[in-house]
């Protein structure tokens, strides 16, 4: 468990802008999340540059492919020494087992359950009859069986999953302050609510990144915890 569980989502296309923002708020966050946009734009070099700030790096790559390919991808990022890496739990047990086996010793591998931008209708359209809540619990069970360290889920599910998986590592994105804009997120809670329900890491992006004063926004979120 991190002393400060807030990980800033640096989903920005320019490396210099990402470095500047992370440097500004570094005293009020516990780590940095680098997603597909950042990784596709800047690759290993960009990760190394952000790592110079001395904060834990969460590589949110959501790996999802055949087991051998995901294992090879996991081995390819060993040199980056990420603290956390995501794989899609819907990739299946064998894929998750191989991903965990191929990960670095100090890297937590977590399974993405149901994206926080999905609701019942979205799941139905891709052939999943479950509610987001039930689908997340089912995929959390599968992730646990596969030997992963934890899962990614919304704040709506983390409490129930935490009760079933006492020592799991739980990443909760899609967080907003009470007066914040939802954007494309549908299943949201506040950082405090997620933390109280058992979240290990709180992923916060736009509420800090898009604020007029990102430092004040990060400080305000930290103060609620």
C-alpha positions in Angstrom: 0.0 0.0 0.0 1.3 3.4 -1.0 1.4 6.2 1.6 -0.1 8.5 -1.0 -2.3 6.3 -3.2 -2.9 9.0 -5.9 -1.3 8.1 -9.3 -1.5 10.9 -11.9 -2.6 9.8 -15.3 -0.1 11.5 -17.7 -2.2 11.1 -20.8 -0.6 13.9 -22.8 1.0 13.7 -26.2 4.1 15.8 -25.5 6.9 14.5 -23.4 8.0 17.9 -22.2 4.5 18.8 -21.1 4.2 15.5 -19.2 7.5 16.1 -17.4 6.6 19.6 -16.4 3.2 18.6 -15.1 4.5 15.6 -13.1 7.3 17.7 -11.7 4.8 20.4 -10.5 2.5 18.0 -8.7 5.2 15.4 -7.6 4.9 16.5 -3.9 1.2 15.7 -3.9 1.0 12.3 -5.7 2.3 8.8 -5.0 3.1 7.8 -8.6 2.6 8.3 -12.3 0.4 6.3 -14.7 1.5 6.1 -18.3 -1.1 4.8 -20.7 -1.3 3.8 -24.3 -1.2 7.4 -25.6 2.0 8.2 -23.8 3.7 4.8 -24.5 2.9 4.8 -28.3 4.2 8.4 -28.6 7.3 8.1 -26.5 8.1 4.4 -25.9 10.8 3.3 -23.6 12.6 6.6 -23.8 9.6 8.5 -22.5 9.2 6.1 -19.6 12.9 6.5 -18.6 12.5 10.3 -18.7 9.5 10.3 -16.4 11.1 7.7 -14.1 13.9 10.3 -13.4 11.4 12.1 -11.1 11.8 9.2 -8.7 8.1 8.2 -8.5 6.7 4.7 -9.1 5.6 4.1 -12.7 2.3 2.4 -13.5 2.4 1.2 -17.1 -1.3 1.0 -18.1 -0.8 -1.0 -21.3 -3.9 -3.3 -21.0 -2.1 -6.2 -22.7 -4.5 -8.6 -24.4 -3.3 -11.2 -26.9 -2.3 -14.9 -27.0 -0.4 -16.0 -23.9 3.0 -16.2 -25.6 2.7 -12.7 -27.1 1.7 -11.2 -23.8 4.5 -12.9 -22.0 7.0 -11.7 -24.5 5.7 -8.1 -24.2 6.0 -8.3 -20.5 9.6 -9.4 -20.8 10.3 -6.6 -23.2 9.4 -4.0 -20.5 11.5 -5.6 -17.7 14.2 -2.9 -18.3 11.6 -0.2 -17.4 11.1 -1.7 -13.9 7.4 -0.7 -13.7 5.7 -0.9 -10.3 2.4 -1.9 -11.9 1.4 -3.3 -15.3 -2.1 -4.0 -16.6 -3.4 -6.9 -18.7 -7.0 -7.5 -19.7 -8.6 -10.1 -17.5 -10.9 -11.0 -20.4 -7.7 -12.4 -22.0 -8.3 -15.5 -20.0 -6.5 -17.5 -17.2 -3.7 -18.9 -19.3 -2.8 -15.4 -20.6 -2.8 -13.9 -17.1 -0.7 -16.8 -15.7 1.9 -16.3 -18.4 1.9 -12.5 -17.9 2.5 -12.9 -14.2 5.2 -15.5 -14.7 7.0 -13.2 -17.2 6.8 -10.0 -15.1 9.6 -8.6 -13.1 10.0 -9.6 -9.5 8.9 -6.2 -8.2 6.1 -5.6 -10.7 2.5 -6.0 -9.7 0.4 -7.4 -12.5 -3.3 -6.4 -12.3 -6.2 -7.5 -14.5 -8.5 -4.9 -16.0 -12.1 -6.1 -15.3 -14.7 -3.7 -16.8 -13.7 -0.3 -18.1 -15.2 2.6 -16.2 -16.6 4.0 -19.4 -18.9 1.0 -19.8 -22.4 0.6 -18.5 -25.0 -2.2 -18.9 -25.9 -1.2 -22.4 -22.3 -1.2 -23.6 -21.7 -4.7 -22.2 -24.9 -6.0 -23.8 -23.8 -4.7 -27.2 -20.6 -6.8 -27.0 -22.4 -9.9 -26.0 -21.9 -9.8 -22.2 -25.2 -10.3 -20.4 -23.9 -9.5 -17.0 -24.1 -6.1 -15.3 -20.8 -4.2 -14.9 -20.8 -5.2 -11.2 -21.3 -8.9 -11.8 -18.8 -9.0 -14.7 -16.2 -7.2 -12.6 -16.6 -9.7 -9.8 -16.4 -12.7 -12.1 -13.2 -11.3 -13.8 -11.7 -10.5 -10.4 -12.2 -14.1 -9.3 -10.5 -15.3 -12.5 -7.6 -12.9 -12.0 -7.2 -14.2 -8.4 -7.2 -17.8 -9.7 -4.6 -16.9 -12.3 -2.2 -15.6 -9.6 -2.3 -11.9 -10.4 -1.6 -9.4 -7.7 -4.9 -7.6 -8.1 -7.4 -6.0 -10.5 -8.6 -2.7 -11.9 -12.2 -1.9 -11.3 -14.5 1.0 -10.7 -15.2 2.3 -7.2 -18.7 0.8 -7.5 -17.3 -2.7 -7.3 -14.1 -2.4 -5.3 -15.8 -2.8 -1.9 -17.4 -6.1 -2.8 -14.3 -7.4 -4.5 -12.1 -6.4 -1.5 -14.4 -8.4 0.8 -13.8 -11.5 -1.3 -10.1 -10.9 -1.9 -8.7 -9.5 1.4 -5.1 -9.1 0.3 -5.7 -8.0 -3.3 -4.2 -4.9 -4.8 -7.0 -2.8 -6.2 -6.6 0.0 -8.8 -9.6 2.4 -9.2 -9.7 4.8 -12.1 -12.6 7.1 -13.2 -12.5 9.2 -10.0 -14.1 12.6 -9.8 -14.5 15.2 -7.0 -18.2 15.9 -6.1 -18.3 19.0 -8.3 -16.2 17.5 -11.1 -17.3 16.8 -14.7 -17.8 13.2 -15.6 -16.4 13.4 -19.2 -16.6 9.9 -20.8 -16.7 8.1 -17.4 -20.0 6.5 -16.4 -19.3 4.6 -13.1 -17.5 7.1 -10.9 -17.0 7.8 -7.2 -14.9 10.2 -5.3 -11.3 9.4 -4.3 -12.3 9.3 -0.6 -15.1 6.8 -1.3 -12.8 4.6 -3.4 -10.1 4.6 -0.7 -12.6 3.8 2.1 -13.9 0.9 0.0 -10.5 -0.7 -0.2 -8.7 0.9 -3.2 -4.9 0.5 -3.1 -4.2 3.0 -5.9 -6.4 5.9 -7.1 -5.9 6.9 -10.7 -6.6 10.6 -11.3 -6.2 12.3 -14.6 -8.4 15.1 -15.9 -9.3 16.5 -12.4 -5.6 17.4 -12.0 -4.4 17.6 -15.6 -7.1 19.9 -16.9 -7.3 22.1 -13.8 -6.4 25.8 -14.0 -4.0 25.1 -11.1 -2.9 21.5 -11.2 -0.9 21.8 -8.0 -3.9 23.1 -6.1 -6.1 20.4 -7.6 -3.7 17.7 -6.6 -3.4 19.2 -3.1 -7.2 19.3 -2.7 -7.5 15.6 -3.7 -4.7 14.7 -1.3 -6.4 16.6 1.5 -9.6 14.5 1.1 -7.7 11.3 1.9 
